């Protein structure tokens, strides 16, 4: 059973705003715009994390992925630290065993609840950056 999960977000509307910009402008805008969206998810996951699993809530992180970023592409990872809170997968998806526990899919639910907020934050950050650059 895999302990990793991945969520992909379709930011076509935000990406379309980059059309017509120079490569230099795209490169300088992608990271702050992506971070604005990641910050929304990070804050929401921390706020909604299960209160009875403090290690899980404290282990939530966001990090810029150098390996998957470059030029106009900026990728952030928002998840929990599996070393600090190895039970995170069991909380999210539930488990069987001698004392089965139902899934409490707070990451998936929080993602769905905050997707539009993340898009709005990214759009606002892009507008702010473009205004700063005089574009």
N, C-alpha and C positions, 0 to 999 in steps of 0.2 A: 504494500500500500504506500503510495507516494505521500510525503508530508508537505510537499510544496503545492502551492496554488498560484494561479496567474490570472489577473484580470486585465483585459485589454479594453481601452476606451476609444471610441471612435470620435475623434476631435476634428472631423472634416471641416466643420464650420469655422473653427479657430484656425486650422491650417490654411483654409482658403483666404484668410486675411493676410497671409504671408505672400500670396501671389503678387507679383509686380515689385516686390522689394529686392534690393540688391542682395547678393550672397552675404556681404559683410553685415548688413542689417539683419538678415535672417539668423546668422550665427550669433549675433549679440542679443537677439530677442528670445530665442528659443528656451534658454535655460531659465530666465526669470518667469517666463510665461508658464513653463512646465512646473516650476516650483510652486507657483500660486495654486495650481490645481492639486498638487501633492499635499500642500499645507492644509487644504480643506479636508482631505481624507484623513490625514494624520490627526488633526484636531478632533474630528468626528469619531475616529476609532478610539482615541484616548478617552473621550468623554463618555462613550457608550460601552466601553469594555466591561465585561462582567465584574461586578464589585467584589465577588467572593474569590476572585483570582487576581490578587494584587500584582503578583509577578508578571502575569500576562499583560495587564494594563501598562505596567512600567516598562515592559520589553518592546512596546510598539515603537517603531523607528521609521524615519524616512531618510533616504540616502540617494545622492546623485550617482547614477551608474556611468562611470567613465567608459567602461567597456562597450556599452550600448549607445553611446552618445557621440556626436561629432557633427560639425557643420550645423545645419539647421535642425538637427534631431537632438532632443534632450530627453533623457529618460530618468525618472525617479522611481525608486522602489519604496513602497510603504507596506510594512508587514510587522510581524512580531519576531523577536529573536528566538529561534528555535532552541538555542543552548540555554538561555535564561528561562524560557517558558516552554519546555517540550510538550506540555499538555495542551498547548494552543490548538493543535489540530483536533484533538479529542473534544475540546469545547466547541469548536466550529462545526464539526461534522458528527459528533457523537461517537460512541464506541460500544462494542459488545463486551464480552468478558464476564467475570464473576459478578460484577456490579455494573450492569449496563447504564449508560447515561445517554439521554436524548441530545440531539444536536441543538446548539444555541447559536445559530449562524449569524452572529452579530456583525462579522466582517462583510459578508455578502449583503445582509440587510442594510447596513450602514452605507455601503457602496451605492446601492440602489437609491437610498434616500438622499444622497448627497451628490450624485452625478451632475445634476443641473447646477447646483451651487458651485461645483468645481469648474464647470464650463463658464459660468458667469464670472468667477474669480479670474480665470485665465483671460477671458475677453477684456475684463476691466484692467488687468495688468498690461495686456497688449496695448490697449488704448492709452494707458498712462505712459508706457515706454515710447510709443509713437509720438505722443504729444511732447515728451521730453526731447526727442530727436528733431522735433519740428516737422514731422511728417503728417 
